Amino acid sequence: MAQAHQSEYIERTVQVRRVTKVVKGGRRFGFSALVVIGDGKGKAGYALGKANEVSEAIKKAKRAAQKSLKSYPTYHATIPHRVIGEFCSGMVLLRPMPPGSGIIACLPARAVIEALGVSDINIKALRSNNPVNIVKATLNGFSQLRTFEETAELRSKDVEQVNTSEY
């Protein structure tokens, strides 16, 4: 049963790093893995796992990422509007694209997009190229998105008046 539950998620290992701890007897090596997980229907999460072996670090990160899954708004196969996501020095610009455009993004942002199930989007990483900051900034951008229904309610208008394509 647990096997079937894990296979329904899209899992992307974004980065595996060898980290070193200097102790009295020398150096101790360990590994750090950044994993993004999603259901392909608007839910995604990420986690950083640390262990003495690569496979253990990835397993830890996957378990933690499943616990951090959150739902984000999407519009057909793209996003409802343009938004800028920020985390520390990482900054990404998320732009909706017309159908058939595909995913135009750097590797860490691409992992998040594929996990969410979005297929037409343009993402530009602006400041940092640190994969952890890019993943967090991308998810921050997605958390700022509003659906057309939410926007219409805030403006006291009909959904048809708010829903204008900005491709």
N, C-alpha and C positions, 0 to 999 in steps of 0.2 A: 504494500500500500504506500509506503514512504517513497519507494522508487517512482511510482506513477506521479506522486505529488511533485517531486523535484523536476521531472522531465517536462512539465507543462510550462516551465519558465525558460526564457531566453537568457543565457548566461554569457557574459563577455569578460575575460580577464584583460584588463587594460594595461597593467604594469606589474612586473615582478622585479623586486630590487634585492640585492644582497646588502645587508646591513652588518656593521661590525661594532662590537662592544669591546673596549680595551679593558682587560682585567689584569690582576697581578701576574698571572702566569702567561700572559700573551693576549692574543685576540680571540674573541668568540664570534663566529659568523652565524647569522640568522637570515631569514628571508621575510620580506614584506610584500604582500600581494593586494592590489586594488582590483575589486571585482564589481561589475555592474550587472544587475539582474532585473528582469521585467517580464510581464506577461504578454506583451505585444498588443495590448488593448488599452493603454493609457496608464498603466501602473509601472513604477520603477523604483529601485533603491540601489544603494551602493554601500560598500564597506571596505575597510582595510584590515587584513588579517596578518598576524605575525606569528612565525613559528621557526623551528630549527630546520625544517625541510620545506621545499617548495610546495609539494602536494598538500601538506598539512596547513600551510598558510592559505592556500586557495580554498580548502574546505572550510576553514574558520571564517574566511571572508564571505563565502557563499551563505553560510548559516546566518551570519550577522546581517547580510544584505537582505535576506528574506524577511527578517524582522523589521527592517527599515522601509518596506514597500509603502509607497504613497501613490495616490491617484492624481493625475494631472489632466487638465482639459485639452482636448484635441478637436480639430474640425476636419472631418473627412480624413484625408491622409496627410494633413498639414496642421498648422497652428492657426488660431483665430486672428492674431495680429502680431505686429513687430514688437520685440521687447529686448531689453538689455539685462543680462544677468551678471551679478558680481559676487565674488567671494575673495576676500583678502586682496591680493594683487591680480587675481584672475578676473577677466571680463570678457563676456561673449555677447555677440549680437545675433539674435535669432530672428530670421525673416521667413515669412510664409512664401511658398513658391507654387506655381500652377501645376496641375497634374502632369506627371511624366517627367518632371525635372530631376527627380532623384534626390539623394542626400549629398550635399556638398558641405563637408565638415572635416575637421581634424580627427585623428583616431580616438581620443578620449570622448569628444562630443558625439562622434559617430556611434560609439558603444551605447551611450545613453539613448540616442535617437532610435537605434535598432531595437533596444529593449522596450521602449515605449510603443513601438509599432508605427511610428511616423515615417512616411516614405518620400515626401516632397518638402524639403526644407533646406535653407542655406544658413550655415552658422559660421561666423567669423570670430576667431579667438583674437582678442585685441591686445591685451597686455602680457600676461604671463603665459608661458608654455609648459608650466608644471601640470602634469596630468591630474593630480588630485584637485588642484584649484580649478581646472577646466571642468571637471566632472561636477564639482560642487556649484560652480557658477552656472553651468547649463541647467542643473536642477533648480537653482534659484530663479533663473529666468522662467522656467516652466511653472514654478509656483506663483509667479506674478501674472500669469495668463488669466483672462476672464472669458467666460463663454459669452455668446451674443445675448443669451437670455439674461445673464447677470448685468450686462451693460445696458440693455433695454430697460431693466427694472430700475437701475440707478438714474437713468435719464427720463424715466416715465414716458417711454415711447414703445411702439410696436417693434417686434423682432425684425420685421421686414425693413423698417426704416433704418435700423442699426446695421444690418447685415449687408455691407457693401464690400466687395472684394478689393483688396489692396495689393494684388499681385504686381 
